């Protein structure tokens, strides 16, 4: 029974994907793709640093993380 529900859900997802306009899939140049990937990578790194800052207790480590966060913020602002 669960299998039938699963296949219906997949079928509904496929239909909704077909209904979306083609403009949602914008063709990007290789440079745009590289820039997008770099931005995502920096955002993930920033999220990790913020997470580490929340649990850090050692002052030197906190300073290191704050410096890393400043650098990541600067690099992200350059990409925008």
mmCIF file of the N, C-alpha and C atoms, coordinates in Angstrom:
data_MODEL
# 
_entry.id   MODEL 
# 
loop_
_atom_site.group_PDB 
_atom_site.id 
_atom_site.type_symbol 
_atom_site.label_atom_id 
_atom_site.label_alt_id 
_atom_site.label_comp_id 
_atom_site.label_asym_id 
_atom_site.label_entity_id 
_atom_site.label_seq_id 
_atom_site.pdbx_PDB_ins_code 
_atom_site.Cartn_x 
_atom_site.Cartn_y 
_atom_site.Cartn_z 
_atom_site.occupancy 
_atom_site.B_iso_or_equiv 
_atom_site.pdbx_formal_charge 
_atom_site.auth_seq_id 
_atom_site.auth_comp_id 
_atom_site.auth_asym_id 
_atom_site.auth_atom_id 
_atom_site.pdbx_PDB_model_num 
ATOM 1   N N  . UNK A 1 1  ? 0.818  -1.186 0.000   1.00 0.00 ? 1  UNK A N  1 
ATOM 2   C CA . UNK A 1 1  ? 0.000  0.000  0.000   1.00 0.00 ? 1  UNK A CA 1 
ATOM 3   C C  . UNK A 1 1  ? 0.868  1.258  0.000   1.00 0.00 ? 1  UNK A C  1 
ATOM 4   N N  . UNK A 1 2  ? 1.921  1.262  0.796   1.00 0.00 ? 2  UNK A N  1 
ATOM 5   C CA . UNK A 1 2  ? 2.794  2.429  0.852   1.00 0.00 ? 2  UNK A CA 1 
ATOM 6   C C  . UNK A 1 2  ? 3.458  2.665  -0.498  1.00 0.00 ? 2  UNK A C  1 
ATOM 7   N N  . UNK A 1 3  ? 3.694  1.602  -1.201  1.00 0.00 ? 3  UNK A N  1 
ATOM 8   C CA . UNK A 1 3  ? 4.346  1.736  -2.499  1.00 0.00 ? 3  UNK A CA 1 
ATOM 9   C C  . UNK A 1 3  ? 3.455  2.476  -3.491  1.00 0.00 ? 3  UNK A C  1 
ATOM 10  N N  . UNK A 1 4  ? 2.174  2.233  -3.433  1.00 0.00 ? 4  UNK A N  1 
ATOM 11  C CA . UNK A 1 4  ? 1.243  2.928  -4.313  1.00 0.00 ? 4  UNK A CA 1 
ATOM 12  C C  . UNK A 1 4  ? 1.211  4.420  -4.036  1.00 0.00 ? 4  UNK A C  1 
ATOM 13  N N  . UNK A 1 5  ? 1.238  4.785  -2.779  1.00 0.00 ? 5  UNK A N  1 
ATOM 14  C CA . UNK A 1 5  ? 1.251  6.209  -2.422  1.00 0.00 ? 5  UNK A CA 1 
ATOM 15  C C  . UNK A 1 5  ? 2.528  6.863  -2.923  1.00 0.00 ? 5  UNK A C  1 
ATOM 16  N N  . UNK A 1 6  ? 3.631  6.131  -2.793  1.00 0.00 ? 6  UNK A N  1 
ATOM 17  C CA . UNK A 1 6  ? 4.922  6.680  -3.218  1.00 0.00 ? 6  UNK A CA 1 
ATOM 18  C C  . UNK A 1 6  ? 4.928  6.949  -4.716  1.00 0.00 ? 6  UNK A C  1 
ATOM 19  N N  . UNK A 1 7  ? 4.426  6.017  -5.498  1.00 0.00 ? 7  UNK A N  1 
ATOM 20  C CA . UNK A 1 7  ? 4.429  6.206  -6.943  1.00 0.00 ? 7  UNK A CA 1 
ATOM 21  C C  . UNK A 1 7  ? 3.504  7.347  -7.358  1.00 0.00 ? 7  UNK A C  1 
ATOM 22  N N  . UNK A 1 8  ? 2.397  7.516  -6.642  1.00 0.00 ? 8  UNK A N  1 
ATOM 23  C CA . UNK A 1 8  ? 1.492  8.628  -6.947  1.00 0.00 ? 8  UNK A CA 1 
ATOM 24  C C  . UNK A 1 8  ? 2.158  9.954  -6.622  1.00 0.00 ? 8  UNK A C  1 
ATOM 25  N N  . UNK A 1 9  ? 2.917  9.997  -5.543  1.00 0.00 ? 9  UNK A N  1 
ATOM 26  C CA . UNK A 1 9  ? 3.612  11.222 -5.170  1.00 0.00 ? 9  UNK A CA 1 
ATOM 27  C C  . UNK A 1 9  ? 4.661  11.572 -6.218  1.00 0.00 ? 9  UNK A C  1 
ATOM 28  N N  . UNK A 1 10 ? 5.387  10.601 -6.683  1.00 0.00 ? 10 UNK A N  1 
ATOM 29  C CA . UNK A 1 10 ? 6.402  10.830 -7.703  1.00 0.00 ? 10 UNK A CA 1 
ATOM 30  C C  . UNK A 1 10 ? 5.745  11.296 -8.991  1.00 0.00 ? 10 UNK A C  1 
ATOM 31  N N  . UNK A 1 11 ? 4.630  10.683 -9.340  1.00 0.00 ? 11 UNK A N  1 
ATOM 32  C CA . UNK A 1 11 ? 3.909  11.076 -10.548 1.00 0.00 ? 11 UNK A CA 1 
ATOM 33  C C  . UNK A 1 11 ? 3.431  12.529 -10.443 1.00 0.00 ? 11 UNK A C  1 
ATOM 34  N N  . UNK A 1 12 ? 2.935  12.922 -9.279  1.00 0.00 ? 12 UNK A N  1 
ATOM 35  C CA . UNK A 1 12 ? 2.473  14.300 -9.077  1.00 0.00 ? 12 UNK A CA 1 
ATOM 36  C C  . UNK A 1 12 ? 3.632  15.282 -9.166  1.00 0.00 ? 12 UNK A C  1 
ATOM 37  N N  . UNK A 1 13 ? 4.798  14.886 -8.626  1.00 0.00 ? 13 UNK A N  1 
ATOM 38  C CA . UNK A 1 13 ? 5.977  15.746 -8.700  1.00 0.00 ? 13 UNK A CA 1 
ATOM 39  C C  . UNK A 1 13 ? 6.431  15.923 -10.137 1.00 0.00 ? 13 UNK A C  1 
ATOM 40  N N  . UNK A 1 14 ? 6.376  14.850 -10.910 1.00 0.00 ? 14 UNK A N  1 
ATOM 41  C CA . UNK A 1 14 ? 6.790  14.931 -12.312 1.00 0.00 ? 14 UNK A CA 1 
ATOM 42  C C  . UNK A 1 14 ? 5.847  15.825 -13.102 1.00 0.00 ? 14 UNK A C  1 
ATOM 43  N N  . UNK A 1 15 ? 4.560  15.727 -12.819 1.00 0.00 ? 15 UNK A N  1 
ATOM 44  C CA . UNK A 1 15 ? 3.587  16.563 -13.518 1.00 0.00 ? 15 UNK A CA 1 
ATOM 45  C C  . UNK A 1 15 ? 3.773  18.030 -13.169 1.00 0.00 ? 15 UNK A C  1 
ATOM 46  N N  . UNK A 1 16 ? 4.031  18.322 -11.893 1.00 0.00 ? 16 UNK A N  1 
ATOM 47  C CA . UNK A 1 16 ? 4.218  19.721 -11.507 1.00 0.00 ? 16 UNK A CA 1 
ATOM 48  C C  . UNK A 1 16 ? 5.504  20.281 -12.093 1.00 0.00 ? 16 UNK A C  1 
ATOM 49  N N  . UNK A 1 17 ? 6.509  19.435 -12.275 1.00 0.00 ? 17 UNK A N  1 
ATOM 50  C CA . UNK A 1 17 ? 7.753  19.892 -12.890 1.00 0.00 ? 17 UNK A CA 1 
ATOM 51  C C  . UNK A 1 17 ? 7.535  20.217 -14.358 1.00 0.00 ? 17 UNK A C  1 
ATOM 52  N N  . UNK A 1 18 ? 6.678  19.462 -15.005 1.00 0.00 ? 18 UNK A N  1 
ATOM 53  C CA . UNK A 1 18 ? 6.380  19.720 -16.414 1.00 0.00 ? 18 UNK A CA 1 
ATOM 54  C C  . UNK A 1 18 ? 5.567  20.995 -16.583 1.00 0.00 ? 18 UNK A C  1 
ATOM 55  N N  . UNK A 1 19 ? 4.756  21.325 -15.586 1.00 0.00 ? 19 UNK A N  1 
ATOM 56  C CA . UNK A 1 19 ? 3.909  22.512 -15.659 1.00 0.00 ? 19 UNK A CA 1 
ATOM 57  C C  . UNK A 1 19 ? 4.682  23.809 -15.456 1.00 0.00 ? 19 UNK A C  1 
ATOM 58  N N  . UNK A 1 20 ? 5.862  23.752 -14.846 1.00 0.00 ? 20 UNK A N  1 
ATOM 59  C CA . UNK A 1 20 ? 6.639  24.964 -14.604 1.00 0.00 ? 20 UNK A CA 1 
ATOM 60  C C  . UNK A 1 20 ? 7.103  25.555 -15.924 1.00 0.00 ? 20 UNK A C  1 
ATOM 61  N N  . UNK A 1 21 ? 7.154  26.861 -16.011 1.00 0.00 ? 21 UNK A N  1 
ATOM 62  C CA . UNK A 1 21 ? 7.598  27.486 -17.257 1.00 0.00 ? 21 UNK A CA 1 
ATOM 63  C C  . UNK A 1 21 ? 9.063  27.193 -17.543 1.00 0.00 ? 21 UNK A C  1 
ATOM 64  N N  . UNK A 1 22 ? 9.379  27.217 -18.818 1.00 0.00 ? 22 UNK A N  1 
ATOM 65  C CA . UNK A 1 22 ? 10.749 26.915 -19.231 1.00 0.00 ? 22 UNK A CA 1 
ATOM 66  C C  . UNK A 1 22 ? 11.708 28.012 -18.803 1.00 0.00 ? 22 UNK A C  1 
ATOM 67  N N  . UNK A 1 23 ? 11.210 29.186 -18.499 1.00 0.00 ? 23 UNK A N  1 
ATOM 68  C CA . UNK A 1 23 ? 12.073 30.296 -18.073 1.00 0.00 ? 23 UNK A CA 1 
ATOM 69  C C  . UNK A 1 23 ? 12.763 29.993 -16.752 1.00 0.00 ? 23 UNK A C  1 
ATOM 70  N N  . UNK A 1 24 ? 12.244 29.051 -15.984 1.00 0.00 ? 24 UNK A N  1 
ATOM 71  C CA . UNK A 1 24 ? 12.863 28.694 -14.711 1.00 0.00 ? 24 UNK A CA 1 
ATOM 72  C C  . UNK A 1 24 ? 14.223 28.049 -14.934 1.00 0.00 ? 24 UNK A C  1 
ATOM 73  N N  . UNK A 1 25 ? 14.424 27.465 -16.083 1.00 0.00 ? 25 UNK A N  1 
ATOM 74  C CA . UNK A 1 25 ? 15.685 26.814 -16.406 1.00 0.00 ? 25 UNK A CA 1 
ATOM 75  C C  . UNK A 1 25 ? 16.480 27.712 -17.350 1.00 0.00 ? 25 UNK A C  1 
ATOM 76  N N  . UNK A 1 26 ? 17.047 28.754 -16.800 1.00 0.00 ? 26 UNK A N  1 
ATOM 77  C CA . UNK A 1 26 ? 17.788 29.718 -17.596 1.00 0.00 ? 26 UNK A CA 1 
ATOM 78  C C  . UNK A 1 26 ? 19.163 29.143 -17.916 1.00 0.00 ? 26 UNK A C  1 
ATOM 79  N N  . UNK A 1 27 ? 19.533 29.228 -19.176 1.00 0.00 ? 27 UNK A N  1 
ATOM 80  C CA . UNK A 1 27 ? 20.858 28.754 -19.578 1.00 0.00 ? 27 UNK A CA 1 
ATOM 81  C C  . UNK A 1 27 ? 21.897 29.731 -19.068 1.00 0.00 ? 27 UNK A C  1 
ATOM 82  N N  . UNK A 1 28 ? 22.939 29.190 -18.447 1.00 0.00 ? 28 UNK A N  1 
ATOM 83  C CA . UNK A 1 28 ? 23.997 30.026 -17.895 1.00 0.00 ? 28 UNK A CA 1 
ATOM 84  C C  . UNK A 1 28 ? 25.301 29.738 -18.632 1.00 0.00 ? 28 UNK A C  1 
ATOM 85  N N  . UNK A 1 29 ? 26.112 30.763 -18.731 1.00 0.00 ? 29 UNK A N  1 
ATOM 86  C CA . UNK A 1 29 ? 27.424 30.584 -19.346 1.00 0.00 ? 29 UNK A CA 1 
ATOM 87  C C  . UNK A 1 29 ? 28.332 29.862 -18.359 1.00 0.00 ? 29 UNK A C  1 
ATOM 88  N N  . UNK A 1 30 ? 29.413 29.279 -18.837 1.00 0.00 ? 30 UNK A N  1 
ATOM 89  C CA . UNK A 1 30 ? 30.349 28.614 -17.919 1.00 0.00 ? 30 UNK A CA 1 
ATOM 90  C C  . UNK A 1 30 ? 30.878 29.560 -16.827 1.00 0.00 ? 30 UNK A C  1 
ATOM 91  N N  . UNK A 1 31 ? 31.064 30.827 -17.172 1.00 0.00 ? 31 UNK A N  1 
ATOM 92  C CA . UNK A 1 31 ? 31.542 31.789 -16.184 1.00 0.00 ? 31 UNK A CA 1 
ATOM 93  C C  . UNK A 1 31 ? 30.494 32.024 -15.097 1.00 0.00 ? 31 UNK A C  1 
ATOM 94  N N  . UNK A 1 32 ? 29.218 32.111 -15.516 1.00 0.00 ? 32 UNK A N  1 
ATOM 95  C CA . UNK A 1 32 ? 28.141 32.301 -14.554 1.00 0.00 ? 32 UNK A CA 1 
ATOM 96  C C  . UNK A 1 32 ? 28.003 31.092 -13.638 1.00 0.00 ? 32 UNK A C  1 
ATOM 97  N N  . UNK A 1 33 ? 28.171 29.918 -14.215 1.00 0.00 ? 33 UNK A N  1 
ATOM 98  C CA . UNK A 1 33 ? 28.090 28.688 -13.422 1.00 0.00 ? 33 UNK A CA 1 
ATOM 99  C C  . UNK A 1 33 ? 29.207 28.658 -12.389 1.00 0.00 ? 33 UNK A C  1 
ATOM 100 N N  . UNK A 1 34 ? 30.415 28.992 -12.816 1.00 0.00 ? 34 UNK A N  1 
ATOM 101 C CA . UNK A 1 34 ? 31.560 29.000 -11.900 1.00 0.00 ? 34 UNK A CA 1 
ATOM 102 C C  . UNK A 1 34 ? 31.347 30.023 -10.789 1.00 0.00 ? 34 UNK A C  1 
ATOM 103 N N  . UNK A 1 35 ? 30.829 31.176 -11.136 1.00 0.00 ? 35 UNK A N  1 
ATOM 104 C CA . UNK A 1 35 ? 30.575 32.230 -10.155 1.00 0.00 ? 35 UNK A CA 1 
ATOM 105 C C  . UNK A 1 35 ? 29.490 31.778 -9.160  1.00 0.00 ? 35 UNK A C  1 
ATOM 106 N N  . UNK A 1 36 ? 28.461 31.144 -9.670  1.00 0.00 ? 36 UNK A N  1 
ATOM 107 C CA . UNK A 1 36 ? 27.379 30.642 -8.820  1.00 0.00 ? 36 UNK A CA 1 
ATOM 108 C C  . UNK A 1 36 ? 27.911 29.587 -7.853  1.00 0.00 ? 36 UNK A C  1 
ATOM 109 N N  . UNK A 1 37 ? 28.718 28.677 -8.349  1.00 0.00 ? 37 UNK A N  1 
ATOM 110 C CA . UNK A 1 37 ? 29.297 27.632 -7.493  1.00 0.00 ? 37 UNK A CA 1 
ATOM 111 C C  . UNK A 1 37 ? 30.220 28.229 -6.439  1.00 0.00 ? 37 UNK A C  1 
ATOM 112 N N  . UNK A 1 38 ? 30.991 29.226 -6.834  1.00 0.00 ? 38 UNK A N  1 
ATOM 113 C CA . UNK A 1 38 ? 31.890 29.876 -5.887  1.00 0.00 ? 38 UNK A CA 1 
ATOM 114 C C  . UNK A 1 38 ? 31.087 30.561 -4.786  1.00 0.00 ? 38 UNK A C  1 
ATOM 115 N N  . UNK A 1 39 ? 30.003 31.240 -5.169  1.00 0.00 ? 39 UNK A N  1 
ATOM 116 C CA . UNK A 1 39 ? 29.148 31.912 -4.187  1.00 0.00 ? 39 UNK A CA 1 
ATOM 117 C C  . UNK A 1 39 ? 28.549 30.892 -3.224  1.00 0.00 ? 39 UNK A C  1 
ATOM 118 N N  . UNK A 1 40 ? 28.051 29.780 -3.758  1.00 0.00 ? 40 UNK A N  1 
ATOM 119 C CA . UNK A 1 40 ? 27.482 28.745 -2.895  1.00 0.00 ? 40 UNK A CA 1 
ATOM 120 C C  . UNK A 1 40 ? 28.521 28.179 -1.941  1.00 0.00 ? 40 UNK A C  1 
ATOM 121 N N  . UNK A 1 41 ? 29.720 27.967 -2.444  1.00 0.00 ? 41 UNK A N  1 
ATOM 122 C CA . UNK A 1 41 ? 30.803 27.455 -1.612  1.00 0.00 ? 41 UNK A CA 1 
ATOM 123 C C  . UNK A 1 41 ? 31.139 28.422 -0.485  1.00 0.00 ? 41 UNK A C  1 
ATOM 124 N N  . UNK A 1 42 ? 31.210 29.703 -0.814  1.00 0.00 ? 42 UNK A N  1 
ATOM 125 C CA . UNK A 1 42 ? 31.498 30.709 0.202   1.00 0.00 ? 42 UNK A CA 1 
ATOM 126 C C  . UNK A 1 42 ? 30.373 30.796 1.224   1.00 0.00 ? 42 UNK A C  1 
ATOM 127 N N  . UNK A 1 43 ? 29.136 30.687 0.776   1.00 0.00 ? 43 UNK A N  1 
ATOM 128 C CA . UNK A 1 43 ? 28.004 30.739 1.691   1.00 0.00 ? 43 UNK A CA 1 
ATOM 129 C C  . UNK A 1 43 ? 28.012 29.545 2.637   1.00 0.00 ? 43 UNK A C  1 
ATOM 130 N N  . UNK A 1 44 ? 28.367 28.382 2.128   1.00 0.00 ? 44 UNK A N  1 
ATOM 131 C CA . UNK A 1 44 ? 28.454 27.194 2.989   1.00 0.00 ? 44 UNK A CA 1 
ATOM 132 C C  . UNK A 1 44 ? 29.583 27.343 3.997   1.00 0.00 ? 44 UNK A C  1 
ATOM 133 N N  . UNK A 1 45 ? 30.718 27.858 3.547   1.00 0.00 ? 45 UNK A N  1 
ATOM 134 C CA . UNK A 1 45 ? 31.844 28.076 4.450   1.00 0.00 ? 45 UNK A CA 1 
ATOM 135 C C  . UNK A 1 45 ? 31.465 29.084 5.534   1.00 0.00 ? 45 UNK A C  1 
ATOM 136 N N  . UNK A 1 46 ? 30.749 30.132 5.134   1.00 0.00 ? 46 UNK A N  1 
ATOM 137 C CA . UNK A 1 46 ? 30.317 31.148 6.090   1.00 0.00 ? 46 UNK A CA 1 
ATOM 138 C C  . UNK A 1 46 ? 29.370 30.543 7.121   1.00 0.00 ? 46 UNK A C  1 
ATOM 139 N N  . UNK A 1 47 ? 28.436 29.723 6.670   1.00 0.00 ? 47 UNK A N  1 
ATOM 140 C CA . UNK A 1 47 ? 27.498 29.075 7.591   1.00 0.00 ? 47 UNK A CA 1 
ATOM 141 C C  . UNK A 1 47 ? 28.240 28.192 8.588   1.00 0.00 ? 47 UNK A C  1 
ATOM 142 N N  . UNK A 1 48 ? 29.264 27.511 8.124   1.00 0.00 ? 48 UNK A N  1 
ATOM 143 C CA . UNK A 1 48 ? 30.053 26.646 9.014   1.00 0.00 ? 48 UNK A CA 1 
ATOM 144 C C  . UNK A 1 48 ? 30.798 27.481 10.043  1.00 0.00 ? 48 UNK A C  1 
ATOM 145 N N  . UNK A 1 49 ? 31.389 28.598 9.629   1.00 0.00 ? 49 UNK A N  1 
ATOM 146 C CA . UNK A 1 49 ? 32.115 29.463 10.555  1.00 0.00 ? 49 UNK A CA 1 
ATOM 147 C C  . UNK A 1 49 ? 31.164 30.036 11.599  1.00 0.00 ? 49 UNK A C  1 
ATOM 148 N N  . UNK A 1 50 ? 29.987 30.464 11.178  1.00 0.00 ? 50 UNK A N  1 
ATOM 149 C CA . UNK A 1 50 ? 29.001 31.001 12.116  1.00 0.00 ? 50 UNK A CA 1 
ATOM 150 C C  . UNK A 1 50 ? 28.609 29.931 13.117  1.00 0.00 ? 50 UNK A C  1 
ATOM 151 N N  . UNK A 1 51 ? 28.421 28.718 12.644  1.00 0.00 ? 51 UNK A N  1 
ATOM 152 C CA . UNK A 1 51 ? 28.066 27.612 13.535  1.00 0.00 ? 51 UNK A CA 1 
ATOM 153 C C  . UNK A 1 51 ? 29.187 27.353 14.542  1.00 0.00 ? 51 UNK A C  1 
ATOM 154 N N  . UNK A 1 52 ? 30.421 27.383 14.073  1.00 0.00 ? 52 UNK A N  1 
ATOM 155 C CA . UNK A 1 52 ? 31.559 27.177 14.969  1.00 0.00 ? 52 UNK A CA 1 
ATOM 156 C C  . UNK A 1 52 ? 31.670 28.311 15.992  1.00 0.00 ? 52 UNK A C  1 
ATOM 157 N N  . UNK A 1 53 ? 31.360 29.527 15.563  1.00 0.00 ? 53 UNK A N  1 
ATOM 158 C CA . UNK A 1 53 ? 31.402 30.667 16.489  1.00 0.00 ? 53 UNK A CA 1 
ATOM 159 C C  . UNK A 1 53 ? 30.409 30.510 17.633  1.00 0.00 ? 53 UNK A C  1 
ATOM 160 N N  . UNK A 1 54 ? 29.280 29.908 17.338  1.00 0.00 ? 54 UNK A N  1 
ATOM 161 C CA . UNK A 1 54 ? 28.246 29.736 18.363  1.00 0.00 ? 54 UNK A CA 1 
ATOM 162 C C  . UNK A 1 54 ? 28.698 28.819 19.487  1.00 0.00 ? 54 UNK A C  1 
ATOM 163 N N  . UNK A 1 55 ? 29.591 27.881 19.194  1.00 0.00 ? 55 UNK A N  1 
ATOM 164 C CA . UNK A 1 55 ? 29.999 26.915 20.216  1.00 0.00 ? 55 UNK A CA 1 
ATOM 165 C C  . UNK A 1 55 ? 31.421 27.144 20.720  1.00 0.00 ? 55 UNK A C  1 
ATOM 166 N N  . UNK A 1 56 ? 32.144 28.056 20.095  1.00 0.00 ? 56 UNK A N  1 
ATOM 167 C CA . UNK A 1 56 ? 33.541 28.285 20.471  1.00 0.00 ? 56 UNK A CA 1 
ATOM 168 C C  . UNK A 1 56 ? 33.632 28.948 21.840  1.00 0.00 ? 56 UNK A C  1 
ATOM 169 N N  . UNK A 1 57 ? 34.647 28.562 22.601  1.00 0.00 ? 57 UNK A N  1 
ATOM 170 C CA . UNK A 1 57 ? 34.876 29.128 23.932  1.00 0.00 ? 57 UNK A CA 1 
ATOM 171 C C  . UNK A 1 57 ? 36.285 29.719 24.070  1.00 0.00 ? 57 UNK A C  1 
ATOM 172 N N  . UNK A 1 58 ? 37.221 29.265 23.279  1.00 0.00 ? 58 UNK A N  1 
ATOM 173 C CA . UNK A 1 58 ? 38.609 29.730 23.347  1.00 0.00 ? 58 UNK A CA 1 
ATOM 174 C C  . UNK A 1 58 ? 38.736 31.082 22.647  1.00 0.00 ? 58 UNK A C  1 
ATOM 175 N N  . UNK A 1 59 ? 39.204 32.119 23.348  1.00 0.00 ? 59 UNK A N  1 
ATOM 176 C CA . UNK A 1 59 ? 39.291 33.462 22.751  1.00 0.00 ? 59 UNK A CA 1 
ATOM 177 C C  . UNK A 1 59 ? 40.122 33.528 21.467  1.00 0.00 ? 59 UNK A C  1 
ATOM 178 N N  . UNK A 1 60 ? 41.223 32.790 21.424  1.00 0.00 ? 60 UNK A N  1 
ATOM 179 C CA . UNK A 1 60 ? 42.038 32.815 20.201  1.00 0.00 ? 60 UNK A CA 1 
ATOM 180 C C  . UNK A 1 60 ? 41.305 32.179 19.033  1.00 0.00 ? 60 UNK A C  1 
ATOM 181 N N  . UNK A 1 61 ? 40.575 31.117 19.302  1.00 0.00 ? 61 UNK A N  1 
ATOM 182 C CA . UNK A 1 61 ? 39.801 30.457 18.249  1.00 0.00 ? 61 UNK A CA 1 
ATOM 183 C C  . UNK A 1 61 ? 38.654 31.357 17.788  1.00 0.00 ? 61 UNK A C  1 
ATOM 184 N N  . UNK A 1 62 ? 38.038 32.053 18.725  1.00 0.00 ? 62 UNK A N  1 
ATOM 185 C CA . UNK A 1 62 ? 36.959 32.976 18.379  1.00 0.00 ? 62 UNK A CA 1 
ATOM 186 C C  . UNK A 1 62 ? 37.498 34.084 17.480  1.00 0.00 ? 62 UNK A C  1 
ATOM 187 N N  . UNK A 1 63 ? 38.682 34.606 17.805  1.00 0.00 ? 63 UNK A N  1 
ATOM 188 C CA . UNK A 1 63 ? 39.282 35.636 16.965  1.00 0.00 ? 63 UNK A CA 1 
ATOM 189 C C  . UNK A 1 63 ? 39.579 35.095 15.569  1.00 0.00 ? 63 UNK A C  1 
ATOM 190 N N  . UNK A 1 64 ? 40.100 33.896 15.503  1.00 0.00 ? 64 UNK A N  1 
ATOM 191 C CA . UNK A 1 64 ? 40.382 33.267 14.212  1.00 0.00 ? 64 UNK A CA 1 
ATOM 192 C C  . UNK A 1 64 ? 39.103 33.122 13.394  1.00 0.00 ? 64 UNK A C  1 
ATOM 193 N N  . UNK A 1 65 ? 38.035 32.676 14.030  1.00 0.00 ? 65 UNK A N  1 
ATOM 194 C CA . UNK A 1 65 ? 36.755 32.513 13.338  1.00 0.00 ? 65 UNK A CA 1 
ATOM 195 C C  . UNK A 1 65 ? 36.181 33.857 12.897  1.00 0.00 ? 65 UNK A C  1 
ATOM 196 N N  . UNK A 1 66 ? 36.311 34.880 13.746  1.00 0.00 ? 66 UNK A N  1 
ATOM 197 C CA . UNK A 1 66 ? 35.832 36.205 13.362  1.00 0.00 ? 66 UNK A CA 1 
ATOM 198 C C  . UNK A 1 66 ? 36.606 36.746 12.165  1.00 0.00 ? 66 UNK A C  1 
ATOM 199 N N  . UNK A 1 67 ? 37.916 36.513 12.149  1.00 0.00 ? 67 UNK A N  1 
ATOM 200 C CA . UNK A 1 67 ? 38.727 36.936 11.002  1.00 0.00 ? 67 UNK A CA 1 
ATOM 201 C C  . UNK A 1 67 ? 38.295 36.199 9.732   1.00 0.00 ? 67 UNK A C  1 
ATOM 202 N N  . UNK A 1 68 ? 38.045 34.903 9.875   1.00 0.00 ? 68 UNK A N  1 
ATOM 203 C CA . UNK A 1 68 ? 37.595 34.107 8.732   1.00 0.00 ? 68 UNK A CA 1 
ATOM 204 C C  . UNK A 1 68 ? 36.236 34.597 8.246   1.00 0.00 ? 68 UNK A C  1 
ATOM 205 N N  . UNK A 1 69 ? 35.365 34.949 9.181   1.00 0.00 ? 69 UNK A N  1 
ATOM 206 C CA . UNK A 1 69 ? 34.037 35.439 8.823   1.00 0.00 ? 69 UNK A CA 1 
ATOM 207 C C  . UNK A 1 69 ? 34.132 36.771 8.081   1.00 0.00 ? 69 UNK A C  1 
ATOM 208 N N  . UNK A 1 70 ? 34.993 37.655 8.534   1.00 0.00 ? 70 UNK A N  1 
ATOM 209 C CA . UNK A 1 70 ? 35.193 38.932 7.840   1.00 0.00 ? 70 UNK A CA 1 
ATOM 210 C C  . UNK A 1 70 ? 35.692 38.700 6.416   1.00 0.00 ? 70 UNK A C  1 
ATOM 211 N N  . UNK A 1 71 ? 36.636 37.774 6.266   1.00 0.00 ? 71 UNK A N  1 
ATOM 212 C CA . UNK A 1 71 ? 37.174 37.470 4.941   1.00 0.00 ? 71 UNK A CA 1 
ATOM 213 C C  . UNK A 1 71 ? 36.092 36.899 4.033   1.00 0.00 ? 71 UNK A C  1 
ATOM 214 N N  . UNK A 1 72 ? 35.316 35.984 4.548   1.00 0.00 ? 72 UNK A N  1 
ATOM 215 C CA . UNK A 1 72 ? 34.244 35.387 3.746   1.00 0.00 ? 72 UNK A CA 1 
ATOM 216 C C  . UNK A 1 72 ? 33.198 36.429 3.356   1.00 0.00 ? 72 UNK A C  1 
ATOM 217 N N  . UNK A 1 73 ? 32.861 37.309 4.276   1.00 0.00 ? 73 UNK A N  1 
ATOM 218 C CA . UNK A 1 73 ? 31.901 38.370 3.971   1.00 0.00 ? 73 UNK A CA 1 
ATOM 219 C C  . UNK A 1 73 ? 32.438 39.293 2.875   1.00 0.00 ? 73 UNK A C  1 
ATOM 220 N N  . UNK A 1 74 ? 33.727 39.629 2.962   1.00 0.00 ? 74 UNK A N  1 
ATOM 221 C CA . UNK A 1 74 ? 34.332 40.483 1.945   1.00 0.00 ? 74 UNK A CA 1 
ATOM 222 C C  . UNK A 1 74 ? 34.327 39.796 0.575   1.00 0.00 ? 74 UNK A C  1 
ATOM 223 N N  . UNK A 1 75 ? 34.655 38.527 0.557   1.00 0.00 ? 75 UNK A N  1 
ATOM 224 C CA . UNK A 1 75 ? 34.674 37.795 -0.712  1.00 0.00 ? 75 UNK A CA 1 
ATOM 225 C C  . UNK A 1 75 ? 33.273 37.652 -1.287  1.00 0.00 ? 75 UNK A C  1 
ATOM 226 N N  . UNK A 1 76 ? 32.282 37.441 -0.428  1.00 0.00 ? 76 UNK A N  1 
ATOM 227 C CA . UNK A 1 76 ? 30.900 37.364 -0.916  1.00 0.00 ? 76 UNK A CA 1 
ATOM 228 C C  . UNK A 1 76 ? 30.425 38.705 -1.465  1.00 0.00 ? 76 UNK A C  1 
ATOM 229 N N  . UNK A 1 77 ? 30.810 39.778 -0.820  1.00 0.00 ? 77 UNK A N  1 
ATOM 230 C CA . UNK A 1 77 ? 30.383 41.099 -1.314  1.00 0.00 ? 77 UNK A CA 1 
ATOM 231 C C  . UNK A 1 77 ? 31.038 41.429 -2.642  1.00 0.00 ? 77 UNK A C  1 
ATOM 232 N N  . UNK A 1 78 ? 32.215 40.904 -2.905  1.00 0.00 ? 78 UNK A N  1 
ATOM 233 C CA . UNK A 1 78 ? 32.880 41.117 -4.191  1.00 0.00 ? 78 UNK A CA 1 
ATOM 234 C C  . UNK A 1 78 ? 32.155 40.382 -5.310  1.00 0.00 ? 78 UNK A C  1 
ATOM 235 N N  . UNK A 1 79 ? 31.530 39.266 -4.984  1.00 0.00 ? 79 UNK A N  1 
ATOM 236 C CA . UNK A 1 79 ? 30.836 38.485 -6.004  1.00 0.00 ? 79 UNK A CA 1 
ATOM 237 C C  . UNK A 1 79 ? 29.472 39.088 -6.371  1.00 0.00 ? 79 UNK A C  1 
ATOM 238 N N  . UNK A 1 80 ? 28.932 39.920 -5.532  1.00 0.00 ? 80 UNK A N  1 
ATOM 239 C CA . UNK A 1 80 ? 27.605 40.470 -5.792  1.00 0.00 ? 80 UNK A CA 1 
ATOM 240 C C  . UNK A 1 80 ? 27.650 41.665 -6.691  1.00 0.00 ? 80 UNK A C  1 
# 
